Each structure stands twice: as C-alpha cells, then as structure tokens.
Amino acid sequence: MNANLEEKLAHLPAKPGAYMMKDARGAVIYVGKAASLRSRVRSYFQKGHAIGAKVQTLVNKVRDIEWIVTDTEIEALMLECNLIKEHRPKYNVRLRDDKHYPYLCITTSEPFPRAIIARRSKQDGNKYFGPYTDSGALRDCLRLIRRVFKIRGCNKRLGFVESSADGQNGHAERRDRPCLNYHLNQCLSPCSGKIDASAYADLVRDTCMFLEGRHDFIIERMRNEMKSAAERLDFERAARLRDQIEAVQKLAERQSIIDTEHADRDVISIVYQGLIGCVQLLLIRRGRLVGQETFFLEGASEESPEQALQEFVKQYYSRATYIPKEILVSEELPENDILKEWLRMRRGGAISIIHPKRGEKRRLVELATKNAELAVQREIGVAEADETQRQEMLRSLAEVLSLTSIPHRIEAYDIANIQGQDAVGSMVVFEDGAPAKSEYRRFKIRSLSTPDDYGMMREVLRRRFARRTQSDEKFAKLPDLLLVDGGKGQLNVALEVIAESGLNIPAVGLAKQFEEIYTPGTEFPIVLARNSPALQMLQRIRNEAHRFAQAYHHKLTQKKVRESVLDEIPGVGPRRRKALVRHFGSVARVRQASLEQLMQVPGITEPVARAIYDWSRSA
C-alpha cells in the first residue's frame, strides 16, 4: 500500500457517502456507497479479513481512493448509481451493453408530439418508455404505434395556431402537402391541417396509455368517443376510432392474463450458470404480461445472487421511466429498506419489494426464473456456435496462408485522412477470432501532413513496435498474423518495419476493390470465393480496423470544425480560442457563458468578452 493511500484511509470520515477506487492509471475500477465511509472502505484493507478472490484482485490494483460525503445513505445510493453509470467500473456488477439500451420517446414538449427512438432519457418534458434490451422489439413497437395511432415520426418543426378563420380548433402553424406516410395511412398529417390539435392530443394520450399497458382504459374511452362521434355525424372519426379499438383489442388478446389480482408489478429473477449471470424482468400491467426484458450481467460471477440482484435493481430503476407499486424478487435483497425508500422517492408514492415464499406471487417469480434459465441456455448455445464458427474460419485462414499454426492473435492496421489532414492510424486486435477491444490502439500521425499512405503506415507500425521495446505493457503482446488494409505497397511497408524491428511475424494485405489477399514473396494475389470462411474472417477484421480509424478521424475533424467557429469572432485568434475551449470545455459552453464568466478566462479582455457574448447571442 502506497503512502498516499495510507494517508487517505487515515482521514476517511465516519459519514455516509460514495467512494471511487482508482488504479495506477487513475481509472475508476470500483464504485461503492456506505453508511460510514470509514468503516466500509477500511474493511477492504484489514489484515485477516476474509475476502473473495475478486475483491483481493481489486484491492491489489487500488492506488487511490476518492469519496463524496452525503447527508443520508439514500443520497449516497443515488450518487453511487450515477457514478457507476458514468464510469462503468470494471469490478462493479454491470448490465452488459447497457449504454446502448434505447428508449421510446413521445415528444410531449412539442405542440404536435412525435414517436421516436432515443438513446437516453432526459428531463426535458418528453415522455420516455423503456429501456428496451431488444432494439428489434422496440422498432416493432414503433411501427405498431404508427399503424394504430398514426403518430407522426418526421423531423418537421410544427408551431401552433390557436384557431383558424373558419373556426377550426388549434392546428399546426405551417401548412405543407401531406407526405407519403399520410397516403400510406401511417400518419394523420397535422402539418397539412388534416387533424386539429385537440384530436391529435387525444391520440398522443392514447399512445402513452397504450405504452403503459392500460389497454382496458383506452378501449373503454375509445368506445365512448366513437359513440359521441357517430352521434355528431362525424363518421370519419368514428371509423378511425373503430379501427383503433380493433387493433388494441387484438394486441390485448395476445397478452396473456397471468396475474388474477389485476395489479401493476415487476417480477425479477436472477439465474447463474458458470460465468453467465442473467436477470429476467416480467412487466405486468393490470394483470397482463405486457413485456419482458432479459439482461446479462458483467462482473457478477463472484457475487452472491442476492448482491448481484440488488445491484441490478439499483442500476435498472435509476433509469427506468416507470416504477410500479410492487416489485417481486427471487432473492432477499440485503438493503431492502434503503432501496424501498429510494424507489418511493423516485416513484412519488409507496412501493413494496417482496421476496415471496408461496402462493400466486411465488408462481410469478418461478415463471421469471424459468424464462431466465431458457435465456441462459440460448446464450450458451449462441456462444458455442460462434466459437465453433470462429475456429473453423481461423483453421481455413491458416490453411490458405500456409501458416504453421492457427493465428491466436491478429492485429490489423488502417489509415484515415483527408488530403493528409487530421491523419490517424488504427490498430485493432482479434483474439481467437473475436474483437479484443481493450487491446485497440489509435495513433495521430505526427511526421506527415501531405497524402502519403505508405509513409503514414510506416510511422504507425514503427511506433507500435518501438513502444514494445520500451517495455510498454499496452504493446507487449506480438501478433501471430499482421493484416494491413491495402495491397502490395502497404504490405511491403509492413514487411520492411517488421524486418527492421528484428521480428518474424507473418503479414498479409487485403485490397478493397477486388478483395485480393497479398502475401510476401508471391507475384500474384490470392483470390478466394466470396463465401470463403478465410476471406470472411479477414474482411471482418479489416472492416473493423477501417471503422475504428474513421471514427477517430471523424472525431478530430468535428472537434476542429467546432473550434474554428470561434475564429469568426473579432479579436479571437488561435491562442484565445484554445484558452476559451480549455476553460469551458466546449464551444457549446462558450455560447452559454455570461459576460462575467467570459471575462474570467485568461487573456480575454472586456471588449473581446463583449464581442464573444454578442456573437453567441446572435449565432
């Protein structure tokens, strides 16, 4: 234990809060919370204290600790959830790929709301439903909404006019011709005045109720409105409501009634098999099973089921858009009372977390468990099939390239630039045929600013092998096969750098146009059938190197574009531009800054600050 860590442990407060453990690189590797930071954090480092292998590995890597004191343990729990979401620490239980889980958003902050897919939920006045683990199911739901309720999904900005001269109710400010979606009967075209604001608002309300699983309420209300429309001789609206009732009824019939109490509740069960941890969530609304979600956990293999399930509950409900009155769980949660209080605050009403032992509720938990077990079996089957396919591809590749053994580690390189500007190189790594993303590396080209793919490839490869000779752990492993994106020229550059580094590594080039494989010492390239397993493996790796290089190049280009906008301001040159971006973090924050905040930036005088302030308000 280093002196800095010992000093921090000595000064830990005996107060509630959240703590972050960091490794030698300063990366957050674990986040936790405690009623007493002093007792909890020190317990990790007490000699003779029984801890598992995972915790021992964690403790061995800790080089620094930071903490944030809170007033209550509830606040500490909320902070812990936010920190885990932000840092995704390696040793915390995490939802696999949770940063990609999308939401269905109804843009209720707009006069004529849209139904769209959103990557994250925000406090912006819109309604969010999710998160959805299955993006295909989400898109099916979106198509259903547009077919049944005909909510628009376009990006048109529609203003609102209270009423028109002909006495029509409020309508969209602009009047366009109806688009194709209107003629396909998937939108009621508020932009062309085909539906007024009041009727459209009813559709939005029904859509939200539908997504909440309140089908009975929707059907009853639609029937009443259909009768009223028919009595007013508004047969067009009555017919539309009739079709919507039929569609909702068909969907409700497909959703089985599994809860005779007709309650709103979530049912959660966790199942382990080997290193795979799976949580199954059943969404029950008014007794009907309206949906189910499957989550796979990372970092949970050495946690108890109770602890892993508790971590899932914290992470899932920290972002869930709806929390029912009752949650059934397959394990007794260690911090049940604290979680109930936190969820009560989030929900704005009473909530129960129950671990049922018998009866109807226990049957629901067992149903969730059975579904979790089936999901684990599917995951294992898919993993085994993928592993078999990858091994077959690698065996085929070794045979085609006449390698002495199957290549366990393959490194691929690519260059991205526009006329030599913002040039970057990428290195991606595949181990046993699968991406090893923690091994990916990227390079800014330093020596060239004119188009020269060969020279840039030479620089990237030299830097990669030089870092190995400098005992850099990130570049310590050598590949069994090196792949460059390109033909004979790029391959010759790679062979040149490998030779001057004193190494003996097989290398090949894959040229894009005809997908030809270039190998050392051969006059003509190898041309394989498009369905060749060996070619498909090389294409997969080459395309990943290309994607990784392009993504980094795009990031640098966009950053330069954003920063260059400031050059338009009189009195702002490269030095002041850099000072502004360094101080505020982005051009967007520069735009939001007040005059007083701008004057606090080193080198920004009052006249320049006023020029920036005026520019940001007129831009």
N, C-alpha and C positions, 0 to 999 in steps of 0.2 A: 504494500500500500504506500503510495507516494505521500509526501509531506502536505501537499495541497489538499488531498482527500482527507487525511487525518485531521487537518485543521477544520475543514468543513463539517466533518462528523462531530467534532467537539462543540460546534456552535449551532447545531440544529435546534430549532425552537420546539418546545412541547406544545405545539398548537396544530390545529387541523390545516391541511393543505395538500398540494400535489407536488410530486418530485419527479425530476428527469435525471436519469443516469446516462452518462456520455462515455464514449470510448476514446482512444488516443487521438482520433481524427476530429473529435468534437461532435461526432454524430450522435443523436439521441437514440439509444438502444433499448431503453425501457422507461415507461411512464407508469406511475402509481399514485395512489392517494392514501391518506391516513388521517385518523382522528388525532394522532400525536405523531408528528413528523420525526421527532427524536427517537421514540421507541421503535417505530416501524423501520426506518432506514437503518438504524444501528443494528437491528436484528439480522440484517444480511451479512454483517461482518463479524458477528460474535463467534469466537472460537468455541468449538464443541457443540455449536448449534446445528441440529440435524437439518440439512437442506438437500434437495434433489440435485441430479446431475445438471439439469438445465439452469437452475439458479446458481450453482457453483461455476458453471461456464460464464454466466452473466457477471458474477462478482469478479471473476478473474480479468474480465475485459473493462471493468469500470475504472475510469481515470478521473472523472469529475462528476460532481452532483450539483444540480441547481434545484431550488424549490420556490414555491409561491405560497405564501400563507393566506388562508381564507378565514372568514368568520365562523363558518359552520362546516360540518362534514358533507352536507348536501352540496354546498358551493364547491367543495373540493372534488366531489364526484362529477359535477358538471364541468369543472375545469379539466379533470382527467380525460373525460370524453373528448373534449375539444383538442387537447394536446395529442391524444392518440390519433385522432382524425388528421391533424396537421402533420405529424412527424412519421406516422406508421412505423413505430419502433419494431426492431427485429424480434425482440423477446416477449412482446405482448401477444396475447391471443388476438387475431385479426380476422376479419371477413375477407376471404380470398377475392381479389379484384374489386373490392367494394367501392373504390374511387370511380369505377366505371358504371355503377348501377344507376340507370336512368329513372326519371320521374315523368309522369304525365301531368302536364301543366295546362290549366284553364286560365287564360289571361284575364281574370276578372277586374284588373286595374284599367282595362281598356273599355271604351264605350260599347264596342261590339267584340266580345271576347273570342279568342281562337283556342283550338285544341292542338297543342304542340308537344314535342318531346323535349325535356330539359335535362341537362347533365347534373344539375344540383338544385336543391330547393333553397329559396331565398325569402327573406322577409320583405317582399316588395308589393304586397297587396294582391298577388295572384294566388290561386289555389293549386296545391300540388298533391298528387296521389302517387304513392309508392314508398320506398324504391322497389323497382322490378328487377329481379335477378335474371329474368329471361327477356331479352330485348325483342325476340320474335313474338312472344306473347303480348308485349306492350304494343307493338305495331299492329297486331291483330285487333287489340282493344281499340286503338286509334281508328282503324278502318271501320270497326263496328259503330263507333260513336258518330263518325261522319256519315255512315249509311243510315243510321236510325234517327239521329237528332239533327244531322246536317249542319253541324257547327263548322264555321269556316276554318281553314288552316293556312291561308295565304299570309303574306307579309305586308299587305296593304295597311297603311295607317288611316284609319277611318275616324274622322271627327264626328261631332254630334250636333244636330239641329233640333231644337225643342219641338217645333211643329212647322208644318208647311202651309202654304196659302190655301190649299184645297182641304185643310182640316185634318190631314193625316197626322197620326201620332209621330213622336220624335223619330228621326231617321238619320242615316249617315249623311255627313256633310257633302261628301263627293258623290257624284253620280256617274259610274262607269257602265260600260256594256257588260252584261253577265259573262263570266268566263266559262271555260269548258266544264268545270266542276258543277256549275249550275245545270248545264244541259245533261250531265251525267247523273243528275239528281243526288248529288253529294254535298250540295251547299245551297242555301236559300237566297244567296246573293244580296246581303244587306248593302253592299257597295252600290248596287243599282236601284235600291229602293223597293226591291221585291218583298221585303218584310220590314215592318217597323220595329222600333227599339223595344217596345213593350213585349211583343210576341217573341222577339229574339231573346230577351231576358228570361222569358219562361223556358225556352229551350235550354239555355245555359243552366238554369236552376235544375231542370230535369236531368241534365247531363251529370251535374255534380251529385245529385241524389243517386243516380244510377251507379256512379263510381264508388259511392259509399255503401252500395249493396241494398239500398232502401227501395227495392222494386215494388213492393206492395203499395207504398205511399204514392209512387209515381203512377202506377196503373189506376189506382182509385181517383187520383186528381185528374188524370188524363180523361177518364171516362166522364167525369163531371164537366170538364171543359168541352168535350166532344158534344155532349147533350146541349150545353149552352150555345155552342157554335151552330148546331143544327137548328135550334130554336130561333137564332138570329138570321137564319137562312145563309149563313157563311159556310156553304157546303165544301168549299175548297179546304178550309182549315179543319173542318170536321173529318174529312177524308184523310188528311195528313195525320191527325191525331189517331184515327183508327189504325193506320198502318204502323205507327209508332207503338201503340198498345200491343199489337200482334207480335212485333219484333221483340219487345221486352218480355212478353209472356213466354215466347219460345225459349228465350235465354234463361228465364227463371225456371222453366220446366227441366232444363238440362242441369241445373244446380240442385243437387240432392239435399233434402232436409235431413241433417244429421244430428240436430240438437232440438229435442222436444220442448225445451224451455223457451225457444224463440229468442235467445239472447244474442247480444253482440259480445264476442270474446275472441281472443287469440289463443291458439293452442301451440305450445312449443315443446319439442322433444329433441334430445341430443343422442347421437349414436357414434361410437368409436369402432373402427376396425383397423388394426395395425396403426399406421401413422395418419390415417384419414379420420378427421372429425367432421361430422355432418349435423346440421340443425335443420329440422323441418318445421315450418310455420304454417298452420292452417288458419285461414281468415274466415271466421264465421260471423255473419251479419243476419240478425233476426232468424237464427236457426239454420240458415242456408250456408253451405260451403261455397263462398263466392270466389275463393282463390287460395292458392298455396304457393309458397316460396321455399326454395332449397338453397341453403348456404353452406359452403365448405369453409372450414376454419384453418388458419395457418398458425403455427406456434402453439398448438393446443395439445400435442401428443403426450406431454409430460404433466399436463394439468389434470386435476380431478374433474369428472363430469360436472360436478356442482359449480366449481370455479369457472370452468370454460363456459358453461351455460350462463352464468352470471355476467361474464364479460360480453357475451353475445347480447344479452338483454340491454346492457348499458349502451353498446355501440349501435344496435338496431334502433332503439327508441330515442336515441339522441338525434336521429334524422328522420324518423317515421312521421308522416303527415297526419296520421290518425291513431289515437290510442284508445282502445275500448275500455269499458268499465271493469272487465275481468280478464286476467291472463292466467292460463293454466300451464304449468311447467312440469317436466318429467323428473326434475331433481329439486331438492330443498335448497334454496339459494342462501348462501352464508350471510348476506347482508340484506335480507328480505325487507326489514323495516325501513332502512335507509332508501332502498330502491322504490318502495311504495310512496314514501314522502316525496322523492324526486319526481316520480311519474305523476303524482297528484298535482304537483306544481305545474308540470308540463301540460297536463290534460285540463287543468282548471276544474277538477272535480274528484270525488272519491274514486279509488281504484283498489282492486284486490289482486294479489298474486298468490295463487293457490297451487299446492302440490297435492292433488287428490289421491287418496288411497283406495277408494272403491266407488262404485256407482257409475252414473252416466258420465260424469266428468272424467273419471278414470278411463272409461272406454274411449273418450275422445283423445286423451293423451296416448293411449295404446295405438289408436289409429295413426296419429302423427309419428309414433315410433316405427310402426310398420312401414310407413312411407319413407322415413329416413333410412331404414335398413335397405329398402329397394334402391334408393338413390345412391347409397354407398356401393352396392353391388354393380350398378350401372357404371359408376365412376371407375371402379376397379377393372371392369370389363373393357371400357374405353381405353384406359391406361395400358392394359396388357396388349390390346390390339394395336395401339400406337407404337408401343415398344417393339412389337414384332415387325411392324411395317418399317420402322426406322432401321432396325438391324438388317432387314432384307435390302434396304436402299444402300446402307453402308457396305454390305458384302458385295453388292453389284458394283458400287463405286470402286472398291479396292480391286476388283477383277478387271474393270475397264481400264484403270490407270496402272495396272500391274504393280500395285503396292504390295509390300511383303506382309502387311497386316492390316486389319480394319482400322481406319483412322478414328481414334477416340476423340481427339480434339482437332477441329478445323477452324482456322482463322481466315476471314475474308476482308478485303480492303477495297475501298472505293473513294473517289474524289468528287467533290461538288463545288462548282464555282460558276460565275457569270463573267466571261471575258477576264478571268484571273482575279476578279474582285471577290472579297469575302470567301476566299478559298478555304475549304476544310477537307479533312480526311476522316474516314471512319474505319474502325476495326470492330468486327463482330465475331463472336465466338459461339460455335455449336459444339456441345459435348454429347457424345453418343447420339448424334442426330437431332438434338433438341437445343433451342437457344439457351445460352447461359448468360442472361442479361447483366448479371453483376460483373461479368468479365468484359463487357463492351467498353471501348475507349474511343475518344474523339480527339482530333488534332486541328488546331488553327495553323494554316500554312504560314510560315514566317519568312522564308527565303525568296519567294516569288510573288509578283503582283501582276504578271502577264500570263496569258494562257499557255500552260506547259504541263499537260497531264503526266508526262513521264517524269519531269523534274519534281512535281508535287508528290507523285507516288514514291519516288526515291527518298524524298525528305521524310515522309511518314514512316516508311519501313526502317530507315536509319534511326530515327528517333525511337521507334518501338524496340529495336534490338539494343540500342545504346542504353535505354532505361533498364534492360535486363542486366547488362554488365555493371551497371551502377547499383546492383542489388536492390532494385525497386521491386517489392513484393507483388505489386499490381501487374508486373510484366515478367514474373519469374517463370511461369509455365511456357513451354515451347509447343508449337502445334505439330501434329502428325501430318498435316497437309495444309499448305497455304494456297488460298484462292484469291486471284485478283480479277477485278471487273475489267475485262478488255482482252485484246488479242495478243499477238506475238510480241509487240513492242512493250506492253505492260509486263508481260511475263519475263522478258529479258531483263527489265529493270529489277524485278523481284529476285531473279537468279543472281544478278550482279551484287545486290545488297546482302543476300544470304551468304554468298561466297566471301565477300569482304569482311563479314562478321565471323567467319570461321565456323559456320554451321552447315549441317547437311539435312535440309528439310525439303521434302517433295513439294513442288509448286506447279500449279496449272492456272491457265487463264480461260475465262468463259466470255466469248464475244457475243454481244446482244443480238445483232441483226439476224444472224442465222443460227444462233445458239451453238457455235462451234467450240470445241474444247481443244485448247492449245497445250501441248506438253513439251518438256525440254527435249532437244535433240531430234525432233521429228519435223519433216518438211511440210507435211500436210496436217490439218487439224482432224480431230476425231468428230465424226457426225453421228449422233445417236438418234434413234426414233424418239418422237415427242413424248411417248408414253414410257420411255426407259426410266426405271427407278433411279439409276445413277444420275441421269440428266436432271430429273425432278429434284433430287437432293441438292445438286449444285445450283440449280435455279433458285431454290428456296433460300439458300444461304446467300447467294449473290444479291437477290432482291432485298433481303434484309439489310445487307451492307449498304445498298443503294438508298433504301428508305431512311436508315439511320443518318447517312451523310446529308441527304436532302433536308431532313428535319432540322439538323444543326445549322446548315446553310441558311434555311428559311428564317430560323430564329435570329441569326446575326443580321440578316438583311432587314427584317422587320424592326429590329432594335435601332439600326442606323436610320431607317426611314422615320421612325418616331422621334429620334433625337434631332434629325435635320430640320424638322418643322420649326424648332426654336430659332434656327438661323434666319428665319423671316423677320424676326423682331429687331428693330433698330437698336444698335448698341450691344447686341448679344453675339459674341463670336465663339469660337471653339472652346476657349478657356471658361467663359461664363456658362456656356451650355453644359459643359461637364460638371461644373460646380452645382448648377441647378438640379441636374439629374442625380448627382451624388447625394445632395441634401434631401430631395423629396422622394427619390426612388423611381420615379417615372414621369413622363410628360403629362399624363392624366392628372397626377397630383400637383404638378406645377400649375395646370389650368385652374385647379380648385383652390389654390393658395390665396390668402388675403394679402393686401398690400403690406401689412406689418410683417407677415411671415416671409414674404419675398425679400424684404429689407434685411432680414436676419442672415441671409445667405452671404458668405464671404465673397467680396468683390462686386456685390450688387448694390449700386448707389440708388438713391431715391428716384432720380429721373429714369434710370433703367428699370427699377422695380415698377414704376408707374406705367412705363411702356409695356412691360410684360403683363401687368394687370389689365390694361386696356385691350391688349391683344387677346388675352384669354377670354374676356367678356364678349368680344366681337367675333371670335372664331366660331 
